Amino acid sequence: MIASFLSGVWAKLAVAGAIALVVLGVVLKLIGMGRAAERAETQARAIKTKRRMDDANAAGPHTPDDVDKRLRDGGF
C-alpha cells in the first residue's frame, strides 16, 4: 500500500516536472524569437540609415569648388 502511494506521488511529481520543463522550454523559445525579431528590426533601421547617409554623400559636394559652386547657385 505504501509502495503504491509513493509510486503514485512520484509519478505525479515526474509528470508535473515534465510539464513544467516543456512550458519553460516554450517560454524560452518565444523569448528567443522575440529577441531575434527585435534584432532584425534594429538591423533594418541601421541599413536604412546607412543607405540615407550614402545617398546624401553621393548627392553632396565633394570638393571645395563644388561647395563654392553650389553656394553661388543656391543649390543647398
All heavy atoms as a GROMACS GRO file, in nm:
protein
  561
    1MET      N    1   0.083  -0.118   0.000
    1MET     CA    2   0.000   0.000   0.000
    1MET      C    3   0.088   0.126   0.000
    1MET      O    4   0.061   0.219  -0.076
    1MET     CB    5  -0.090  -0.002   0.122
    1MET     CG    6  -0.172   0.122   0.134
    1MET     SD    7  -0.330   0.079   0.199
    1MET     CE    8  -0.401   0.236   0.209
    2ILE      N    9   0.188   0.132   0.084
    2ILE     CA   10   0.276   0.248   0.091
    2ILE      C   11   0.357   0.258  -0.038
    2ILE      O   12   0.377   0.368  -0.090
    2ILE     CB   13   0.368   0.238   0.214
    2ILE    CG1   14   0.285   0.250   0.342
    2ILE    CG2   15   0.475   0.348   0.211
    2ILE    CD1   16   0.365   0.232   0.468
    3ALA      N   17   0.400   0.144  -0.090
    3ALA     CA   18   0.477   0.145  -0.214
    3ALA      C   19   0.394   0.202  -0.329
    3ALA      O   20   0.444   0.280  -0.411
    3ALA     CB   21   0.525   0.005  -0.247
    4SER      N   22   0.268   0.166  -0.336
    4SER     CA   23   0.184   0.219  -0.444
    4SER      C   24   0.156   0.367  -0.424
    4SER      O   25   0.149   0.443  -0.521
    4SER     CB   26   0.053   0.140  -0.453
    4SER     OG   27  -0.024   0.160  -0.336
    5PHE      N   28   0.141   0.411  -0.299
    5PHE     CA   29   0.121   0.554  -0.272
    5PHE      C   30   0.243   0.636  -0.313
    5PHE      O   31   0.230   0.739  -0.378
    5PHE     CB   32   0.091   0.574  -0.123
    5PHE     CG   33   0.083   0.720  -0.084
    5PHE    CD1   34  -0.028   0.796  -0.118
    5PHE    CD2   35   0.187   0.782  -0.016
    5PHE    CE1   36  -0.035   0.930  -0.084
    5PHE    CE2   37   0.181   0.915   0.018
    5PHE     CZ   38   0.070   0.989  -0.015
    6LEU      N   39   0.361   0.586  -0.275
    6LEU     CA   40   0.482   0.658  -0.311
    6LEU      C   41   0.504   0.659  -0.462
    6LEU      O   42   0.542   0.760  -0.520
    6LEU     CB   43   0.603   0.596  -0.240
    6LEU     CG   44   0.613   0.620  -0.090
    6LEU    CD1   45   0.733   0.548  -0.032
    6LEU    CD2   46   0.620   0.768  -0.061
    7SER      N   47   0.478   0.546  -0.525
    7SER     CA   48   0.497   0.542  -0.670
    7SER      C   49   0.394   0.634  -0.737
    7SER      O   50   0.425   0.697  -0.837
    7SER     CB   51   0.485   0.400  -0.722
    7SER     OG   52   0.353   0.351  -0.704
    8GLY      N   53   0.277   0.645  -0.684
    8GLY     CA   54   0.176   0.735  -0.739
    8GLY      C   55   0.217   0.881  -0.721
    8GLY      O   56   0.206   0.961  -0.814
    9VAL      N   57   0.270   0.916  -0.606
    9VAL     CA   58   0.314   1.052  -0.578
    9VAL      C   59   0.434   1.087  -0.666
    9VAL      O   60   0.439   1.194  -0.728
    9VAL     CB   61   0.348   1.069  -0.428
    9VAL    CG1   62   0.419   1.201  -0.404
    9VAL    CG2   63   0.223   1.060  -0.344
   10TRP      N   64   0.529   0.994  -0.673
   10TRP     CA   65   0.648   1.020  -0.755
   10TRP      C   66   0.612   1.029  -0.903
   10TRP      O   67   0.670   1.110  -0.976
   10TRP     CB   68   0.754   0.913  -0.733
   10TRP     CG   69   0.822   0.927  -0.600
   10TRP    CD1   70   0.814   0.842  -0.495
   10TRP    CD2   71   0.904   1.035  -0.557
   10TRP    NE1   72   0.886   0.888  -0.390
   10TRP    CE2   73   0.943   1.009  -0.424
   10TRP    CE3   74   0.948   1.153  -0.616
   10TRP    CZ2   75   1.024   1.093  -0.351
   10TRP    CZ3   76   1.028   1.237  -0.543
   10TRP    CH2   77   1.067   1.208  -0.412
   11ALA      N   78   0.517   0.951  -0.945
   11ALA     CA   79   0.474   0.956  -1.084
   11ALA      C   80   0.409   1.091  -1.114
   11ALA      O   81   0.435   1.152  -1.219
   11ALA     CB   82   0.376   0.842  -1.114
   12LYS      N   83   0.326   1.138  -1.021
   12LYS     CA   84   0.262   1.269  -1.040
   12LYS      C   85   0.366   1.380  -1.040
   12LYS      O   86   0.358   1.474  -1.120
   12LYS     CB   87   0.158   1.294  -0.931
   12LYS     CG   88   0.036   1.207  -0.944
   12LYS     CD   89  -0.061   1.228  -0.830
   12LYS     CE   90  -0.175   1.129  -0.840
   12LYS     NZ   91  -0.267   1.139  -0.727
   13LEU      N   92   0.466   1.370  -0.952
   13LEU     CA   93   0.572   1.470  -0.948
   13LEU      C   94   0.654   1.467  -1.078
   13LEU      O   95   0.692   1.573  -1.130
   13LEU     CB   96   0.664   1.447  -0.829
   13LEU     CG   97   0.609   1.492  -0.693
   13LEU    CD1   98   0.705   1.451  -0.582
   13LEU    CD2   99   0.587   1.642  -0.691
   14ALA      N  100   0.678   1.349  -1.129
   14ALA     CA  101   0.754   1.338  -1.254
   14ALA      C  102   0.676   1.399  -1.370
   14ALA      O  103   0.733   1.470  -1.453
   14ALA     CB  104   0.785   1.191  -1.282
   15VAL      N  105   0.546   1.374  -1.376
   15VAL     CA  106   0.463   1.432  -1.482
   15VAL      C  107   0.458   1.584  -1.468
   15VAL      O  108   0.472   1.658  -1.567
   15VAL     CB  109   0.321   1.370  -1.480
   15VAL    CG1  110   0.227   1.447  -1.571
   15VAL    CG2  111   0.327   1.224  -1.520
   16ALA      N  112   0.441   1.632  -1.346
   16ALA     CA  113   0.438   1.777  -1.323
   16ALA      C  114   0.571   1.840  -1.360
   16ALA      O  115   0.575   1.948  -1.421
   16ALA     CB  116   0.403   1.806  -1.177
   17GLY      N  117   0.681   1.775  -1.327
   17GLY     CA  118   0.812   1.827  -1.363
   17GLY      C  119   0.832   1.829  -1.513
   17GLY      O  120   0.887   1.925  -1.568
   18ALA      N  121   0.786   1.725  -1.582
   18ALA     CA  122   0.799   1.721  -1.728
   18ALA      C  123   0.717   1.832  -1.792
   18ALA      O  124   0.764   1.900  -1.885
   18ALA     CB  125   0.754   1.585  -1.780
   19ILE      N  126   0.597   1.854  -1.742
   19ILE     CA  127   0.512   1.962  -1.795
   19ILE      C  128   0.578   2.098  -1.770
   19ILE      O  129   0.580   2.184  -1.858
   19ILE     CB  130   0.371   1.955  -1.734
   19ILE    CG1  131   0.298   1.832  -1.786
   19ILE    CG2  132   0.291   2.082  -1.763
   19ILE    CD1  133   0.166   1.805  -1.718
   20ALA      N  134   0.633   2.116  -1.651
   20ALA     CA  135   0.700   2.243  -1.619
   20ALA      C  136   0.820   2.266  -1.712
   20ALA      O  137   0.841   2.378  -1.759
   20ALA     CB  138   0.744   2.244  -1.473
   21LEU      N  139   0.896   2.162  -1.741
   21LEU     CA  140   1.010   2.176  -1.831
   21LEU      C  141   0.965   2.210  -1.973
   21LEU      O  142   1.029   2.291  -2.041
   21LEU     CB  143   1.093   2.048  -1.832
   21LEU     CG  144   1.179   2.024  -1.708
   21LEU    CD1  145   1.248   1.889  -1.716
   21LEU    CD2  146   1.282   2.135  -1.693
   22VAL      N  147   0.857   2.150  -2.018
   22VAL     CA  148   0.805   2.180  -2.152
   22VAL      C  149   0.759   2.326  -2.159
   22VAL      O  150   0.792   2.398  -2.255
   22VAL     CB  151   0.691   2.084  -2.191
   22VAL    CG1  152   0.618   2.132  -2.315
   22VAL    CG2  153   0.744   1.944  -2.212
   23VAL      N  154   0.686   2.370  -2.058
   23VAL     CA  155   0.639   2.509  -2.055
   23VAL      C  156   0.758   2.605  -2.050
   23VAL      O  157   0.761   2.705  -2.122
   23VAL     CB  158   0.544   2.532  -1.934
   23VAL    CG1  159   0.516   2.680  -1.915
   23VAL    CG2  160   0.415   2.454  -1.955
   24LEU      N  161   0.857   2.575  -1.970
   24LEU     CA  162   0.977   2.658  -1.962
   24LEU      C  163   1.048   2.662  -2.097
   24LEU      O  164   1.092   2.769  -2.141
   24LEU     CB  165   1.071   2.606  -1.854
   24LEU     CG  166   1.203   2.681  -1.835
   24LEU    CD1  167   1.175   2.824  -1.789
   24LEU    CD2  168   1.290   2.609  -1.735
   25GLY      N  169   1.059   2.549  -2.163
   25GLY     CA  170   1.121   2.545  -2.294
   25GLY      C  171   1.047   2.630  -2.396
   25GLY      O  172   1.108   2.702  -2.475
   26VAL      N  173   0.914   2.625  -2.394
   26VAL     CA  174   0.833   2.705  -2.487
   26VAL      C  175   0.851   2.854  -2.458
   26VAL      O  176   0.869   2.935  -2.550
   26VAL     CB  177   0.684   2.665  -2.478
   26VAL    CG1  178   0.595   2.763  -2.551
   26VAL    CG2  179   0.664   2.524  -2.533
   27VAL      N  180   0.850   2.891  -2.332
   27VAL     CA  181   0.867   3.032  -2.295
   27VAL      C  182   1.004   3.083  -2.338
   27VAL      O  183   1.016   3.192  -2.396
   27VAL     CB  184   0.847   3.051  -2.142
   27VAL    CG1  185   0.892   3.188  -2.097
   27VAL    CG2  186   0.701   3.029  -2.106
   28LEU      N  187   1.108   3.004  -2.315
   28LEU     CA  188   1.243   3.046  -2.355
   28LEU      C  189   1.254   3.056  -2.507
   28LEU      O  190   1.320   3.146  -2.559
   28LEU     CB  191   1.347   2.950  -2.300
   28LEU     CG  192   1.367   2.953  -2.149
   28LEU    CD1  193   1.466   2.845  -2.105
   28LEU    CD2  194   1.414   3.090  -2.103
   29LYS      N  195   1.188   2.967  -2.579
   29LYS     CA  196   1.190   2.973  -2.726
   29LYS      C  197   1.120   3.100  -2.774
   29LYS      O  198   1.168   3.168  -2.865
   29LYS     CB  199   1.122   2.848  -2.782
   29LYS     CG  200   1.131   2.835  -2.929
   29LYS     CD  201   1.273   2.804  -2.970
   29LYS     CE  202   1.278   2.762  -3.114
   29LYS     NZ  203   1.413   2.736  -3.159
   30LEU      N  204   1.007   3.134  -2.713
   30LEU     CA  205   0.936   3.257  -2.751
   30LEU      C  206   1.018   3.381  -2.721
   30LEU      O  207   1.020   3.476  -2.800
   30LEU     CB  208   0.801   3.264  -2.680
   30LEU     CG  209   0.696   3.163  -2.727
   30LEU    CD1  210   0.573   3.171  -2.638
   30LEU    CD2  211   0.659   3.187  -2.872
   31ILE      N  212   1.088   3.381  -2.609
   31ILE     CA  213   1.174   3.495  -2.575
   31ILE      C  214   1.284   3.508  -2.679
   31ILE      O  215   1.316   3.617  -2.725
   31ILE     CB  216   1.232   3.479  -2.433
   31ILE    CG1  217   1.122   3.499  -2.329
   31ILE    CG2  218   1.347   3.576  -2.409
   31ILE    CD1  219   1.164   3.466  -2.188
   32GLY      N  220   1.344   3.396  -2.718
   32GLY     CA  221   1.449   3.397  -2.819
   32GLY      C  222   1.397   3.448  -2.953
   32GLY      O  223   1.464   3.524  -3.022
   33MET      N  224   1.275   3.409  -2.990
   33MET     CA  225   1.217   3.456  -3.116
   33MET      C  226   1.192   3.607  -3.110
   33MET      O  227   1.212   3.678  -3.208
   33MET     CB  228   1.087   3.381  -3.144
   33MET     CG  229   1.108   3.237  -3.185
   33MET     SD  230   0.957   3.138  -3.192
   33MET     CE  231   0.857   3.234  -3.301
   34GLY      N  232   1.148   3.655  -2.994
   34GLY     CA  233   1.126   3.798  -2.978
   34GLY      C  234   1.256   3.877  -2.989
   34GLY      O  235   1.260   3.983  -3.051
   35ARG      N  236   1.361   3.823  -2.932
   35ARG     CA  237   1.491   3.890  -2.942
   35ARG      C  238   1.540   3.891  -3.086
   35ARG      O  239   1.597   3.990  -3.132
   35ARG     CB  240   1.594   3.821  -2.853
   35ARG     CG  241   1.573   3.848  -2.706
   35ARG     CD  242   1.680   3.783  -2.623
   35ARG     NE  243   1.657   3.811  -2.482
   35ARG     CZ  244   1.709   3.741  -2.385
   35ARG    NH1  245   1.787   3.639  -2.411
   35ARG    NH2  246   1.683   3.771  -2.259
   36ALA      N  247   1.519   3.781  -3.157
   36ALA     CA  248   1.562   3.775  -3.296
   36ALA      C  249   1.484   3.875  -3.381
   36ALA      O  250   1.541   3.941  -3.469
   36ALA     CB  251   1.545   3.634  -3.351
   37ALA      N  252   1.355   3.889  -3.353
   37ALA     CA  253   1.274   3.985  -3.428
   37ALA      C  254   1.319   4.128  -3.399
   37ALA      O  255   1.328   4.210  -3.491
   37ALA     CB  256   1.126   3.968  -3.392
   38GLU      N  257   1.348   4.158  -3.276
   38GLU     CA  258   1.396   4.292  -3.240
   38GLU      C  259   1.530   4.320  -3.305
   38GLU      O  260   1.555   4.430  -3.354
   38GLU     CB  261   1.407   4.306  -3.088
   38GLU     CG  262   1.454   4.442  -3.042
   38GLU     CD  263   1.359   4.554  -3.080
   38GLU    OE1  264   1.238   4.531  -3.086
   38GLU    OE2  265   1.409   4.667  -3.104
   39ARG      N  266   1.618   4.220  -3.307
   39ARG     CA  267   1.747   4.235  -3.372
   39ARG      C  268   1.731   4.263  -3.521
   39ARG      O  269   1.801   4.347  -3.578
   39ARG     CB  270   1.830   4.107  -3.351
   39ARG     CG  271   1.975   4.132  -3.327
   39ARG     CD  272   2.053   4.006  -3.291
   39ARG     NE  273   2.008   3.947  -3.166
   39ARG     CZ  274   1.970   3.821  -3.152
   39ARG    NH1  275   1.973   3.738  -3.252
   39ARG    NH2  276   1.929   3.778  -3.035
   40ALA      N  277   1.635   4.194  -3.584
   40ALA     CA  278   1.610   4.215  -3.727
   40ALA      C  279   1.558   4.356  -3.753
   40ALA      O  280   1.599   4.421  -3.850
   40ALA     CB  281   1.512   4.111  -3.778
   41GLU      N  282   1.469   4.404  -3.667
   41GLU     CA  283   1.416   4.540  -3.683
   41GLU      C  284   1.527   4.644  -3.665
   41GLU      O  285   1.535   4.741  -3.742
   41GLU     CB  286   1.305   4.566  -3.582
   41GLU     CG  287   1.177   4.491  -3.611
   41GLU     CD  288   1.073   4.511  -3.501
   41GLU    OE1  289   1.088   4.603  -3.420
   41GLU    OE2  290   0.977   4.432  -3.500
   42THR      N  291   1.612   4.624  -3.566
   42THR     CA  292   1.723   4.716  -3.542
   42THR      C  293   1.818   4.717  -3.662
   42THR      O  294   1.863   4.823  -3.706
   42THR     CB  295   1.798   4.676  -3.415
   42THR    OG1  296   1.708   4.678  -3.306
   42THR    CG2  297   1.914   4.770  -3.387
   43GLN      N  298   1.846   4.599  -3.714
   43GLN     CA  299   1.935   4.589  -3.829
   43GLN      C  300   1.873   4.656  -3.952
   43GLN      O  301   1.943   4.725  -4.028
   43GLN     CB  302   1.966   4.443  -3.858
   43GLN     CG  303   2.084   4.422  -3.948
   43GLN     CD  304   2.123   4.276  -3.953
   43GLN    OE1  305   2.039   4.188  -3.937
   43GLN    NE2  306   2.250   4.250  -3.976
   44ALA      N  307   1.742   4.641  -3.971
   44ALA     CA  308   1.675   4.705  -4.084
   44ALA      C  309   1.682   4.858  -4.072
   44ALA      O  310   1.706   4.928  -4.172
   44ALA     CB  311   1.530   4.659  -4.093
   45ARG      N  312   1.664   4.909  -3.950
   45ARG     CA  313   1.674   5.055  -3.930
   45ARG      C  314   1.816   5.103  -3.957
   45ARG      O  315   1.836   5.209  -4.016
   45ARG     CB  316   1.631   5.092  -3.788
   45ARG     CG  317   1.482   5.089  -3.766
   45ARG     CD  318   1.441   5.156  -3.636
   45ARG     NE  319   1.511   5.105  -3.520
   45ARG     CZ  320   1.465   5.011  -3.438
   45ARG    NH1  321   1.349   4.956  -3.461
   45ARG    NH2  322   1.534   4.970  -3.334
   46ALA      N  323   1.915   5.026  -3.914
   46ALA     CA  324   2.054   5.064  -3.936
   46ALA      C  325   2.087   5.065  -4.085
   46ALA      O  326   2.156   5.155  -4.134
   46ALA     CB  327   2.148   4.968  -3.862
   47ILE      N  328   2.037   4.966  -4.158
   47ILE     CA  329   2.060   4.961  -4.303
   47ILE      C  330   1.995   5.079  -4.372
   47ILE      O  331   2.054   5.142  -4.461
   47ILE     CB  332   2.010   4.827  -4.360
   47ILE    CG1  333   2.100   4.713  -4.313
   47ILE    CG2  334   2.002   4.831  -4.512
   47ILE    CD1  335   2.046   4.575  -4.341
   48LYS      N  336   1.872   5.113  -4.330
   48LYS     CA  337   1.802   5.227  -4.388
   48LYS      C  338   1.878   5.357  -4.362
   48LYS      O  339   1.893   5.441  -4.452
   48LYS     CB  340   1.660   5.234  -4.331
   48LYS     CG  341   1.575   5.341  -4.392
   48LYS     CD  342   1.435   5.338  -4.332
   48LYS     CE  343   1.352   5.452  -4.386
   48LYS     NZ  344   1.219   5.456  -4.326
   49THR      N  345   1.926   5.374  -4.240
   49THR     CA  346   2.002   5.494  -4.205
   49THR      C  347   2.132   5.500  -4.286
   49THR      O  348   2.168   5.606  -4.339
   49THR     CB  349   2.034   5.495  -4.055
   49THR    OG1  350   1.911   5.492  -3.983
   49THR    CG2  351   2.113   5.617  -4.016
   50LYS      N  352   2.201   5.388  -4.298
   50LYS     CA  353   2.325   5.384  -4.376
   50LYS      C  354   2.297   5.418  -4.522
   50LYS      O  355   2.374   5.493  -4.585
   50LYS     CB  356   2.387   5.245  -4.364
   50LYS     CG  357   2.511   5.224  -4.448
   50LYS     CD  358   2.629   5.300  -4.393
   50LYS     CE  359   2.754   5.255  -4.466
   50LYS     NZ  360   2.832   5.364  -4.516
   51ARG      N  361   2.187   5.368  -4.577
   51ARG     CA  362   2.152   5.398  -4.716
   51ARG      C  363   2.125   5.548  -4.734
   51ARG      O  364   2.169   5.609  -4.830
   51ARG     CB  365   2.030   5.317  -4.758
   51ARG     CG  366   1.997   5.331  -4.905
   51ARG     CD  367   1.885   5.239  -4.948
   51ARG     NE  368   1.928   5.100  -4.934
   51ARG     CZ  369   1.858   5.006  -4.872
   51ARG    NH1  370   1.741   5.036  -4.818
   51ARG    NH2  371   1.903   4.884  -4.864
   52ARG      N  372   2.054   5.608  -4.638
   52ARG     CA  373   2.028   5.752  -4.645
   52ARG      C  374   2.158   5.831  -4.638
   52ARG      O  375   2.176   5.930  -4.709
   52ARG     CB  376   1.935   5.796  -4.531
   52ARG     CG  377   1.791   5.764  -4.554
   52ARG     CD  378   1.700   5.836  -4.457
   52ARG     NE  379   1.770   5.884  -4.339
   52ARG     CZ  380   1.730   5.863  -4.215
   52ARG    NH1  381   1.620   5.798  -4.190
   52ARG    NH2  382   1.799   5.911  -4.115
   53MET      N  383   2.250   5.789  -4.552
   53MET     CA  384   2.379   5.857  -4.540
   53MET      C  385   2.458   5.844  -4.670
   53MET      O  386   2.519   5.942  -4.716
   53MET     CB  387   2.458   5.800  -4.422
   53MET     CG  388   2.401   5.837  -4.288
   53MET     SD  389   2.470   5.745  -4.148
   53MET     CE  390   2.643   5.765  -4.169
   54ASP      N  391   2.457   5.726  -4.728
   54ASP     CA  392   2.530   5.706  -4.854
   54ASP      C  393   2.468   5.789  -4.966
   54ASP      O  394   2.540   5.847  -5.049
   54ASP     CB  395   2.530   5.558  -4.893
   54ASP     CG  396   2.618   5.475  -4.802
   54ASP    OD1  397   2.702   5.534  -4.730
   54ASP    OD2  398   2.604   5.351  -4.803
   55ASP      N  399   2.334   5.794  -4.971
   55ASP     CA  400   2.268   5.874  -5.074
   55ASP      C  401   2.300   6.022  -5.057
   55ASP      O  402   2.323   6.094  -5.154
   55ASP     CB  403   2.116   5.853  -5.071
   55ASP     CG  404   2.076   5.714  -5.118
   55ASP    OD1  405   2.162   5.644  -5.178
   55ASP    OD2  406   1.960   5.674  -5.093
   56ALA      N  407   2.300   6.069  -4.932
   56ALA     CA  408   2.331   6.210  -4.907
   56ALA      C  409   2.476   6.240  -4.945
   56ALA      O  410   2.506   6.345  -5.002
   56ALA     CB  411   2.308   6.243  -4.760
   57ASN      N  412   2.564   6.147  -4.918
   57ASN     CA  413   2.704   6.166  -4.952
   57ASN      C  414   2.722   6.168  -5.104
   57ASN      O  415   2.799   6.248  -5.158
   57ASN     CB  416   2.791   6.056  -4.892
   57ASN     CG  417   2.939   6.079  -4.914
   57ASN    OD1  418   2.983   6.193  -4.917
   57ASN    ND2  419   3.013   5.972  -4.928
   58ALA      N  420   2.650   6.082  -5.174
   58ALA     CA  421   2.662   6.077  -5.319
   58ALA      C  422   2.606   6.204  -5.384
   58ALA      O  423   2.656   6.250  -5.486
   58ALA     CB  424   2.588   5.955  -5.373
   59ALA      N  425   2.503   6.262  -5.325
   59ALA     CA  426   2.440   6.381  -5.381
   59ALA      C  427   2.510   6.509  -5.339
   59ALA      O  428   2.492   6.614  -5.401
   59ALA     CB  429   2.293   6.388  -5.338
   60GLY      N  430   2.591   6.502  -5.236
   60GLY     CA  431   2.654   6.622  -5.182
   60GLY      C  432   2.778   6.662  -5.258
   60GLY      O  433   2.830   6.589  -5.341
   61PRO      N  434   2.827   6.781  -5.230
   61PRO     CA  435   2.951   6.828  -5.293
   61PRO      C  436   3.070   6.750  -5.240
   61PRO      O  437   3.073   6.707  -5.126
   61PRO     CB  438   2.958   6.975  -5.253
   61PRO     CG  439   2.879   6.984  -5.128
   61PRO     CD  440   2.771   6.880  -5.138
   62HIS      N  441   3.172   6.734  -5.328
   62HIS     CA  442   3.286   6.653  -5.290
   62HIS      C  443   3.415   6.733  -5.277
   62HIS      O  444   3.508   6.690  -5.213
   62HIS     CB  445   3.306   6.540  -5.392
   62HIS     CG  446   3.190   6.446  -5.393
   62HIS    ND1  447   3.167   6.354  -5.295
   62HIS    CD2  448   3.088   6.432  -5.482
   62HIS    CE1  449   3.058   6.285  -5.323
   62HIS    NE2  450   3.008   6.331  -5.435
   63THR      N  451   3.421   6.847  -5.340
   63THR     CA  452   3.542   6.929  -5.332
   63THR      C  453   3.503   7.069  -5.286
   63THR      O  454   3.386   7.107  -5.295
   63THR     CB  455   3.611   6.938  -5.470
   63THR    OG1  456   3.525   7.007  -5.559
   63THR    CG2  457   3.644   6.800  -5.525
   64PRO      N  458   3.598   7.147  -5.242
   64PRO     CA  459   3.566   7.285  -5.204
   64PRO      C  460   3.509   7.364  -5.323
   64PRO      O  461   3.422   7.450  -5.304
   64PRO     CB  462   3.700   7.343  -5.159
   64PRO     CG  463   3.778   7.225  -5.112
   64PRO     CD  464   3.735   7.111  -5.202
   65ASP      N  465   3.554   7.335  -5.445
   65ASP     CA  466   3.498   7.404  -5.561
   65ASP      C  467   3.351   7.369  -5.580
   65ASP      O  468   3.270   7.455  -5.617
   65ASP     CB  469   3.577   7.367  -5.688
   65ASP     CG  470   3.718   7.424  -5.686
   65ASP    OD1  471   3.739   7.527  -5.617
   65ASP    OD2  472   3.806   7.367  -5.754
   66ASP      N  473   3.316   7.244  -5.555
   66ASP     CA  474   3.175   7.204  -5.564
   66ASP      C  475   3.091   7.280  -5.462
   66ASP      O  476   2.979   7.323  -5.492
   66ASP     CB  477   3.159   7.054  -5.540
   66ASP     CG  478   3.217   6.969  -5.652
   66ASP    OD1  479   3.231   7.021  -5.764
   66ASP    OD2  480   3.245   6.851  -5.626
   67VAL      N  481   3.144   7.295  -5.343
   67VAL     CA  482   3.071   7.370  -5.239
   67VAL      C  483   3.054   7.514  -5.282
   67VAL      O  484   2.943   7.570  -5.271
   67VAL     CB  485   3.146   7.361  -5.104
   67VAL    CG1  486   3.080   7.452  -5.000
   67VAL    CG2  487   3.152   7.218  -5.053
   68ASP      N  488   3.160   7.576  -5.332
   68ASP     CA  489   3.151   7.716  -5.377
   68ASP      C  490   3.046   7.730  -5.488
   68ASP      O  491   2.966   7.824  -5.487
   68ASP     CB  492   3.287   7.766  -5.429
   68ASP     CG  493   3.389   7.778  -5.317
   68ASP    OD1  494   3.347   7.784  -5.199
   68ASP    OD2  495   3.509   7.781  -5.348
   69LYS      N  496   3.048   7.638  -5.583
   69LYS     CA  497   2.953   7.645  -5.694
   69LYS      C  498   2.810   7.630  -5.644
   69LYS      O  499   2.721   7.704  -5.686
   69LYS     CB  500   2.984   7.535  -5.796
   69LYS     CG  501   2.894   7.539  -5.916
   69LYS     CD  502   2.929   7.431  -6.017
   69LYS     CE  503   2.833   7.443  -6.134
   69LYS     NZ  504   2.802   7.318  -6.193
   70ARG      N  505   2.788   7.537  -5.554
   70ARG     CA  506   2.651   7.517  -5.502
   70ARG      C  507   2.607   7.636  -5.418
   70ARG      O  508   2.489   7.673  -5.418
   70ARG     CB  509   2.644   7.388  -5.421
   70ARG     CG  510   2.648   7.265  -5.514
   70ARG     CD  511   2.625   7.138  -5.442
   70ARG     NE  512   2.485   7.128  -5.400
   70ARG     CZ  513   2.439   7.026  -5.330
   70ARG    NH1  514   2.519   6.928  -5.294
   70ARG    NH2  515   2.312   7.023  -5.294
   71LEU      N  516   2.699   7.699  -5.345
   71LEU     CA  517   2.663   7.820  -5.270
   71LEU      C  518   2.626   7.933  -5.363
   71LEU      O  519   2.530   8.007  -5.341
   71LEU     CB  520   2.778   7.861  -5.179
   71LEU     CG  521   2.797   7.781  -5.051
   71LEU    CD1  522   2.927   7.818  -4.981
   71LEU    CD2  523   2.679   7.801  -4.959
   72ARG      N  524   2.702   7.951  -5.473
   72ARG     CA  525   2.671   8.055  -5.570
   72ARG      C  526   2.538   8.029  -5.640
   72ARG      O  527   2.458   8.121  -5.662
   72ARG     CB  528   2.781   8.064  -5.676
   72ARG     CG  529   2.904   8.139  -5.633
   72ARG     CD  530   2.995   8.170  -5.752
   72ARG     NE  531   3.036   8.047  -5.821
   72ARG     CZ  532   3.146   7.980  -5.795
   72ARG    NH1  533   3.230   8.022  -5.702
   72ARG    NH2  534   3.177   7.870  -5.863
   73ASP      N  535   2.512   7.903  -5.673
   73ASP     CA  536   2.389   7.867  -5.744
   73ASP      C  537   2.270   7.856  -5.651
   73ASP      O  538   2.156   7.845  -5.699
   73ASP     CB  539   2.406   7.733  -5.817
   73ASP     CG  540   2.510   7.742  -5.927
   73ASP    OD1  541   2.544   7.854  -5.969
   73ASP    OD2  542   2.558   7.633  -5.970
   74GLY      N  543   2.292   7.858  -5.522
   74GLY     CA  544   2.181   7.843  -5.426
   74GLY      C  545   2.133   7.697  -5.421
   74GLY      O  546   2.016   7.672  -5.397
   75GLY      N  547   2.222   7.604  -5.445
   75GLY     CA  548   2.184   7.463  -5.450
   75GLY      C  549   2.180   7.393  -5.316
   75GLY      O  550   2.154   7.274  -5.309
   76PHE      N  551   2.202   7.463  -5.207
   76PHE     CA  552   2.195   7.398  -5.076
   76PHE      C  553   2.058   7.405  -5.021
   76PHE      O  554   1.983   7.492  -5.030
   76PHE     CB  555   2.294   7.463  -4.977
   76PHE     CG  556   2.432   7.407  -4.990
   76PHE    CD1  557   2.534   7.479  -5.045
   76PHE    CD2  558   2.461   7.279  -4.943
   76PHE    CE1  559   2.661   7.428  -5.054
   76PHE    CE2  560   2.586   7.227  -4.951
   76PHE     CZ  561   2.688   7.302  -5.007
   0.00000   0.00000   0.00000
